[in-house]
Amino acid sequence: QVPGGTNDITLTFNVTPCPTTTTAATTTVTPVTVPTTTSPGCSCTGWTTWSGCAASCGPTATRSQTRTCMNCSPITALSQSQVCPGVPASCPVNGGWSAYGPYSSCSVTCGGGSRTRTRTCTMPSPSSGGATCAGSPSESQLCGTSNCPTAPAPGPSPGGSGGGGGRGCRRRAKRGRCSNLSGKARRRCIKSICRRR
Protein backbone atom coordinates (compact mmCIF):
# COMPACT_ATOMS: atom_id res chain seq x y z
CA GLN A 1 0.00 0.00 0.00
CA VAL A 2 1.28 3.45 -0.94
CA PRO A 3 1.61 5.67 2.11
CA GLY A 4 -1.24 8.15 2.33
CA GLY A 5 -3.12 6.50 -0.46
CA THR A 6 -5.90 4.02 -0.70
CA ASN A 7 -4.88 2.01 -3.73
CA ASP A 8 -3.04 -1.33 -3.39
CA ILE A 9 -0.11 -1.94 -5.74
CA THR A 10 0.68 -5.49 -6.68
CA LEU A 11 4.29 -6.27 -7.60
CA THR A 12 5.08 -9.34 -9.61
CA PHE A 13 8.61 -10.97 -9.57
CA ASN A 14 9.97 -13.71 -11.80
CA VAL A 15 11.36 -16.19 -9.29
CA THR A 16 13.49 -19.12 -10.46
CA PRO A 17 13.19 -22.02 -8.08
CA CYS A 18 16.41 -23.49 -6.66
CA PRO A 19 17.53 -26.90 -7.93
CA THR A 20 16.07 -29.74 -5.93
CA THR A 21 19.19 -31.94 -6.27
CA THR A 22 22.53 -31.16 -4.65
CA THR A 23 25.95 -32.71 -5.10
CA ALA A 24 27.33 -34.13 -1.87
CA ALA A 25 30.88 -33.17 -0.98
CA THR A 26 33.45 -35.95 -1.36
CA THR A 27 35.08 -36.77 1.98
CA THR A 28 38.08 -39.04 2.46
CA VAL A 29 37.82 -40.95 5.71
CA THR A 30 40.97 -42.37 7.27
CA PRO A 31 40.18 -45.55 9.20
CA VAL A 32 41.07 -45.36 12.88
CA THR A 33 41.27 -48.04 15.51
CA VAL A 34 38.35 -47.73 17.89
CA PRO A 35 38.35 -49.78 21.10
CA THR A 36 35.73 -52.51 21.00
CA THR A 37 33.81 -51.40 24.06
CA THR A 38 30.64 -49.72 25.12
CA SER A 39 32.14 -48.01 28.17
CA PRO A 40 31.78 -44.24 27.84
CA GLY A 41 34.97 -43.55 29.79
CA CYS A 42 37.21 -45.94 27.86
CA SER A 43 40.52 -44.52 26.66
CA CYS A 44 43.70 -46.11 25.27
CA THR A 45 47.23 -44.86 24.81
CA GLY A 46 49.02 -45.14 21.50
CA TRP A 47 51.00 -48.26 20.64
CA THR A 48 54.56 -48.50 21.92
CA THR A 49 57.47 -48.90 19.53
CA TRP A 50 58.12 -52.43 18.24
CA SER A 51 60.13 -54.69 20.49
CA GLY A 52 63.29 -56.46 19.36
CA CYS A 53 62.93 -59.59 17.26
CA ALA A 54 62.44 -62.73 19.36
CA ALA A 55 64.63 -64.87 17.05
CA SER A 56 66.96 -64.43 14.09
CA CYS A 57 65.08 -66.82 11.78
CA GLY A 58 62.09 -69.12 11.45
CA PRO A 59 58.46 -68.81 12.54
CA THR A 60 59.33 -67.56 16.04
CA ALA A 61 61.08 -64.48 14.64
CA THR A 62 58.33 -62.04 15.72
CA ARG A 63 58.16 -58.65 17.39
CA SER A 64 55.39 -57.04 19.45
CA GLN A 65 54.04 -53.76 20.75
CA THR A 66 51.64 -52.87 23.54
CA ARG A 67 49.30 -50.14 24.75
CA THR A 68 47.40 -49.30 27.92
CA CYS A 69 43.63 -48.92 28.15
CA MET A 70 41.58 -47.55 31.06
CA ASN A 71 37.92 -48.02 32.00
CA CYS A 72 37.29 -50.30 29.04
CA SER A 73 34.82 -53.14 29.29
CA PRO A 74 35.23 -55.58 27.71
CA ILE A 75 39.02 -55.36 27.65
CA THR A 76 40.34 -54.24 24.26
CA ALA A 77 43.47 -55.51 22.50
CA LEU A 78 46.48 -54.55 24.60
CA SER A 79 49.20 -56.16 22.43
CA GLN A 80 49.85 -57.13 18.84
CA SER A 81 52.68 -58.92 17.03
CA GLN A 82 54.05 -59.45 13.53
CA VAL A 83 56.81 -61.35 11.76
CA CYS A 84 60.04 -59.38 11.83
CA PRO A 85 60.77 -57.83 8.43
CA GLY A 86 63.80 -59.11 6.52
CA VAL A 87 64.24 -62.23 8.67
CA PRO A 88 64.77 -65.62 6.90
CA ALA A 89 61.66 -67.78 7.03
CA SER A 90 63.73 -70.92 7.65
CA CYS A 91 66.65 -71.40 10.03
CA PRO A 92 69.88 -73.12 8.88
CA VAL A 93 69.90 -76.85 9.67
CA ASN A 94 73.29 -78.51 10.16
CA GLY A 95 73.76 -82.00 8.78
CA GLY A 96 74.04 -85.07 11.00
CA TRP A 97 75.47 -88.53 10.39
CA SER A 98 73.29 -91.59 10.06
CA ALA A 99 74.24 -94.87 11.73
CA TYR A 100 76.88 -96.95 9.98
CA GLY A 101 75.71 -99.62 7.60
CA PRO A 102 76.99 -103.23 7.70
CA TYR A 103 80.60 -104.04 6.86
CA SER A 104 81.49 -105.14 3.37
CA SER A 105 83.04 -108.54 2.67
CA CYS A 106 86.72 -108.90 3.54
CA SER A 107 89.09 -108.10 0.71
CA VAL A 108 91.00 -111.38 1.27
CA THR A 109 90.41 -114.75 2.91
CA CYS A 110 93.82 -114.95 4.61
CA GLY A 111 97.02 -113.02 5.13
CA GLY A 112 95.38 -109.79 6.28
CA GLY A 113 92.89 -107.60 4.48
CA SER A 114 90.26 -105.00 5.25
CA ARG A 115 86.53 -104.43 5.19
CA THR A 116 84.60 -101.16 5.11
CA ARG A 117 81.30 -99.72 6.28
CA THR A 118 79.75 -96.35 5.38
CA ARG A 119 77.34 -93.74 6.69
CA THR A 120 75.48 -90.78 5.14
CA CYS A 121 74.94 -87.13 6.11
CA THR A 122 71.16 -87.42 6.21
CA MET A 123 70.15 -87.31 9.89
CA PRO A 124 69.25 -84.60 9.09
CA SER A 125 70.50 -83.43 5.71
CA PRO A 126 71.95 -79.89 5.78
CA SER A 127 69.53 -77.22 4.54
CA SER A 128 69.03 -73.44 4.40
CA GLY A 129 72.77 -72.81 4.52
CA GLY A 130 73.50 -75.26 7.35
CA ALA A 131 76.91 -76.94 7.70
CA THR A 132 77.60 -80.34 6.20
CA CYS A 133 78.77 -83.25 8.36
CA ALA A 134 82.35 -83.23 9.59
CA GLY A 135 84.50 -86.34 9.35
CA SER A 136 84.72 -89.31 7.02
CA PRO A 137 81.69 -91.13 5.60
CA SER A 138 83.45 -94.51 5.93
CA GLU A 139 85.69 -96.52 8.24
CA SER A 140 87.72 -99.73 7.76
CA GLN A 141 89.03 -102.52 9.95
CA LEU A 142 91.41 -105.46 9.49
CA CYS A 143 90.03 -108.85 8.56
CA GLY A 144 91.19 -112.15 7.16
CA THR A 145 94.27 -112.12 9.38
CA SER A 146 94.74 -115.90 9.53
CA ASN A 147 97.86 -117.34 7.87
CA CYS A 148 97.48 -118.47 4.32
CA PRO A 149 98.35 -122.11 3.46
CA THR A 150 102.00 -122.71 2.62
CA ALA A 151 102.57 -123.75 -1.00
CA PRO A 152 105.25 -126.25 -1.99
CA ALA A 153 108.61 -124.68 -2.70
CA PRO A 154 109.16 -124.30 -6.44
CA GLY A 155 112.39 -125.24 -8.11
CA PRO A 156 114.95 -122.67 -9.13
CA SER A 157 114.17 -120.49 -12.09
CA PRO A 158 116.05 -121.09 -15.34
CA GLY A 159 118.24 -118.09 -14.80
CA GLY A 160 119.01 -119.00 -11.22
CA SER A 161 117.57 -115.70 -10.02
CA GLY A 162 114.96 -117.17 -7.77
CA GLY A 163 114.63 -120.18 -5.56
CA GLY A 164 112.12 -121.47 -3.08
CA GLY A 165 112.61 -118.47 -0.84
CA GLY A 166 114.17 -115.01 -0.83
CA ARG A 167 113.55 -112.49 -3.58
CA GLY A 168 112.01 -114.99 -5.98
CA CYS A 169 109.32 -115.99 -3.46
CA ARG A 170 108.53 -112.38 -2.63
CA ARG A 171 108.16 -111.47 -6.28
CA ARG A 172 105.80 -114.38 -6.90
CA ALA A 173 103.77 -113.52 -3.78
CA LYS A 174 103.46 -109.89 -4.87
CA ARG A 175 102.18 -110.94 -8.28
CA GLY A 176 99.96 -113.70 -6.93
CA ARG A 177 98.03 -114.02 -3.69
CA CYS A 178 99.20 -110.71 -2.24
CA SER A 179 98.64 -108.58 -5.37
CA ASN A 180 95.38 -107.04 -4.14
CA LEU A 181 96.83 -105.86 -0.81
CA SER A 182 98.95 -102.89 0.17
CA GLY A 183 101.00 -101.64 3.08
CA LYS A 184 101.24 -103.78 6.21
CA ALA A 185 98.63 -106.24 4.97
CA ARG A 186 100.74 -106.94 1.87
CA ARG A 187 103.94 -107.40 3.86
CA ARG A 188 102.23 -109.82 6.24
CA CYS A 189 100.87 -111.80 3.30
CA ILE A 190 104.32 -112.09 1.69
CA LYS A 191 105.93 -113.01 4.97
CA SER A 192 103.37 -115.74 5.69
CA ILE A 193 104.05 -117.33 2.30
CA CYS A 194 107.83 -117.02 2.14
CA ARG A 195 109.01 -117.31 5.73
CA ARG A 196 109.51 -121.11 5.63
CA ARG A 197 111.10 -121.33 2.23
C-alpha positions as CSV (number, residue, x, y, z in Angstrom):
1,Q,0.0,0.0,0.0
2,V,1.3,3.5,-0.9
3,P,1.6,5.7,2.1
4,G,-1.2,8.2,2.3
5,G,-3.1,6.5,-0.5
6,T,-5.9,4.0,-0.7
7,N,-4.9,2.0,-3.7
8,D,-3.0,-1.3,-3.4
9,I,-0.1,-1.9,-5.7
10,T,0.7,-5.5,-6.7
11,L,4.3,-6.3,-7.6
12,T,5.1,-9.3,-9.6
13,F,8.6,-11.0,-9.6
14,N,10.0,-13.7,-11.8
15,V,11.4,-16.2,-9.3
16,T,13.5,-19.1,-10.5
17,P,13.2,-22.0,-8.1
18,C,16.4,-23.5,-6.7
19,P,17.5,-26.9,-7.9
20,T,16.1,-29.7,-5.9
21,T,19.2,-31.9,-6.3
22,T,22.5,-31.2,-4.6
23,T,26.0,-32.7,-5.1
24,A,27.3,-34.1,-1.9
25,A,30.9,-33.2,-1.0
26,T,33.5,-35.9,-1.4
27,T,35.1,-36.8,2.0
28,T,38.1,-39.0,2.5
29,V,37.8,-41.0,5.7
30,T,41.0,-42.4,7.3
31,P,40.2,-45.5,9.2
32,V,41.1,-45.4,12.9
33,T,41.3,-48.0,15.5
34,V,38.3,-47.7,17.9
35,P,38.3,-49.8,21.1
36,T,35.7,-52.5,21.0
37,T,33.8,-51.4,24.1
38,T,30.6,-49.7,25.1
39,S,32.1,-48.0,28.2
40,P,31.8,-44.2,27.8
41,G,35.0,-43.5,29.8
42,C,37.2,-45.9,27.9
43,S,40.5,-44.5,26.7
44,C,43.7,-46.1,25.3
45,T,47.2,-44.9,24.8
46,G,49.0,-45.1,21.5
47,W,51.0,-48.3,20.6
48,T,54.6,-48.5,21.9
49,T,57.5,-48.9,19.5
50,W,58.1,-52.4,18.2
51,S,60.1,-54.7,20.5
52,G,63.3,-56.5,19.4
53,C,62.9,-59.6,17.3
54,A,62.4,-62.7,19.4
55,A,64.6,-64.9,17.0
56,S,67.0,-64.4,14.1
57,C,65.1,-66.8,11.8
58,G,62.1,-69.1,11.5
59,P,58.5,-68.8,12.5
60,T,59.3,-67.6,16.0
61,A,61.1,-64.5,14.6
62,T,58.3,-62.0,15.7
63,R,58.2,-58.6,17.4
64,S,55.4,-57.0,19.5
65,Q,54.0,-53.8,20.7
66,T,51.6,-52.9,23.5
67,R,49.3,-50.1,24.8
68,T,47.4,-49.3,27.9
69,C,43.6,-48.9,28.2
70,M,41.6,-47.6,31.1
71,N,37.9,-48.0,32.0
72,C,37.3,-50.3,29.0
73,S,34.8,-53.1,29.3
74,P,35.2,-55.6,27.7
75,I,39.0,-55.4,27.6
76,T,40.3,-54.2,24.3
77,A,43.5,-55.5,22.5
78,L,46.5,-54.6,24.6
79,S,49.2,-56.2,22.4
80,Q,49.8,-57.1,18.8
81,S,52.7,-58.9,17.0
82,Q,54.0,-59.4,13.5
83,V,56.8,-61.4,11.8
84,C,60.0,-59.4,11.8
85,P,60.8,-57.8,8.4
86,G,63.8,-59.1,6.5
87,V,64.2,-62.2,8.7
88,P,64.8,-65.6,6.9
89,A,61.7,-67.8,7.0
90,S,63.7,-70.9,7.7
91,C,66.7,-71.4,10.0
92,P,69.9,-73.1,8.9
93,V,69.9,-76.9,9.7
94,N,73.3,-78.5,10.2
95,G,73.8,-82.0,8.8
96,G,74.0,-85.1,11.0
97,W,75.5,-88.5,10.4
98,S,73.3,-91.6,10.1
99,A,74.2,-94.9,11.7
100,Y,76.9,-97.0,10.0
101,G,75.7,-99.6,7.6
102,P,77.0,-103.2,7.7
103,Y,80.6,-104.0,6.9
104,S,81.5,-105.1,3.4
105,S,83.0,-108.5,2.7
106,C,86.7,-108.9,3.5
107,S,89.1,-108.1,0.7
108,V,91.0,-111.4,1.3
109,T,90.4,-114.8,2.9
110,C,93.8,-115.0,4.6
111,G,97.0,-113.0,5.1
112,G,95.4,-109.8,6.3
113,G,92.9,-107.6,4.5
114,S,90.3,-105.0,5.2
115,R,86.5,-104.4,5.2
116,T,84.6,-101.2,5.1
117,R,81.3,-99.7,6.3
118,T,79.7,-96.3,5.4
119,R,77.3,-93.7,6.7
120,T,75.5,-90.8,5.1
121,C,74.9,-87.1,6.1
122,T,71.2,-87.4,6.2
123,M,70.2,-87.3,9.9
124,P,69.3,-84.6,9.1
125,S,70.5,-83.4,5.7
126,P,71.9,-79.9,5.8
127,S,69.5,-77.2,4.5
128,S,69.0,-73.4,4.4
129,G,72.8,-72.8,4.5
130,G,73.5,-75.3,7.3
131,A,76.9,-76.9,7.7
132,T,77.6,-80.3,6.2
133,C,78.8,-83.3,8.4
134,A,82.4,-83.2,9.6
135,G,84.5,-86.3,9.3
136,S,84.7,-89.3,7.0
137,P,81.7,-91.1,5.6
138,S,83.5,-94.5,5.9
139,E,85.7,-96.5,8.2
140,S,87.7,-99.7,7.8
141,Q,89.0,-102.5,10.0
142,L,91.4,-105.5,9.5
143,C,90.0,-108.8,8.6
144,G,91.2,-112.2,7.2
145,T,94.3,-112.1,9.4
146,S,94.7,-115.9,9.5
147,N,97.9,-117.3,7.9
148,C,97.5,-118.5,4.3
149,P,98.3,-122.1,3.5
150,T,102.0,-122.7,2.6
151,A,102.6,-123.7,-1.0
152,P,105.3,-126.2,-2.0
153,A,108.6,-124.7,-2.7
154,P,109.2,-124.3,-6.4
155,G,112.4,-125.2,-8.1
156,P,114.9,-122.7,-9.1
157,S,114.2,-120.5,-12.1
158,P,116.1,-121.1,-15.3
159,G,118.2,-118.1,-14.8
160,G,119.0,-119.0,-11.2
161,S,117.6,-115.7,-10.0
162,G,115.0,-117.2,-7.8
163,G,114.6,-120.2,-5.6
164,G,112.1,-121.5,-3.1
165,G,112.6,-118.5,-0.8
166,G,114.2,-115.0,-0.8
167,R,113.5,-112.5,-3.6
168,G,112.0,-115.0,-6.0
169,C,109.3,-116.0,-3.5
170,R,108.5,-112.4,-2.6
171,R,108.2,-111.5,-6.3
172,R,105.8,-114.4,-6.9
173,A,103.8,-113.5,-3.8
174,K,103.5,-109.9,-4.9
175,R,102.2,-110.9,-8.3
176,G,100.0,-113.7,-6.9
177,R,98.0,-114.0,-3.7
178,C,99.2,-110.7,-2.2
179,S,98.6,-108.6,-5.4
180,N,95.4,-107.0,-4.1
181,L,96.8,-105.9,-0.8
182,S,98.9,-102.9,0.2
183,G,101.0,-101.6,3.1
184,K,101.2,-103.8,6.2
185,A,98.6,-106.2,5.0
186,R,100.7,-106.9,1.9
187,R,103.9,-107.4,3.9
188,R,102.2,-109.8,6.2
189,C,100.9,-111.8,3.3
190,I,104.3,-112.1,1.7
191,K,105.9,-113.0,5.0
192,S,103.4,-115.7,5.7
193,I,104.1,-117.3,2.3
194,C,107.8,-117.0,2.1
195,R,109.0,-117.3,5.7
196,R,109.5,-121.1,5.6
197,R,111.1,-121.3,2.2
